[in-house]
Amino acid sequence: MIPQTFCGKCGARLSKRNIAENPRVVLIIDHYEEEWSYLAYVLIHGQAHIVEDPNEYMLAQRNLRDKYPQYRAIVLSFERNPMVRIEVARVHAWGERFRTSVLA
């Protein structure tokens, strides 16, 4: 099984044409704190695909609304609000929170 992530917010910035011409994408998720020793990020490289299947779209929409309640009040449509699926090829994580401690 190929790991996948869905991007609802980025769909507006990534046009269907752009994805068709060059589906390679990088998604960065960062964690910021005033104390710099707690800074961290995850960098995800993969292939983007516009979600075309209505059932897959509805599942992604439901997951988005379950995680972020503010999306429950927003009307999202298959035609006007594309969802982007990213097939993950490689992941790079940086920061102390991702280091494993070795017990001596």
Rosetta blueprint (number, residue, H / E / L):
1 M L
2 I L
3 P L
4 Q E
5 T E
6 F E
7 C E
8 G L
9 K L
10 C H
11 G H
12 A H
13 R L
14 L L
15 S L
16 K H
17 R H
18 N H
19 I H
20 A H
21 E H
22 N L
23 P L
24 R E
25 V E
26 V E
27 L E
28 I E
29 I E
30 D E
31 H E
32 Y L
33 E L
34 E L
35 E L
36 W H
37 S H
38 Y H
39 L L
40 A E
41 Y E
42 V E
43 L E
44 I E
45 H E
46 G E
47 Q E
48 A E
49 H E
50 I E
51 V L
52 E L
53 D L
54 P H
55 N H
56 E H
57 Y H
58 M H
59 L H
60 A H
61 Q H
62 R H
63 N H
64 L H
65 R H
66 D H
67 K H
68 Y L
69 P H
70 Q H
71 Y H
72 R H
73 A H
74 I L
75 V L
76 L L
77 S L
78 F L
79 E L
80 R L
81 N L
82 P L
83 M L
84 V E
85 R E
86 I E
87 E E
88 V E
89 A E
90 R E
91 V E
92 H E
93 A E
94 W E
95 G E
96 E H
97 R H
98 F H
99 R L
100 T L
101 S L
102 V L
103 L L
104 A L
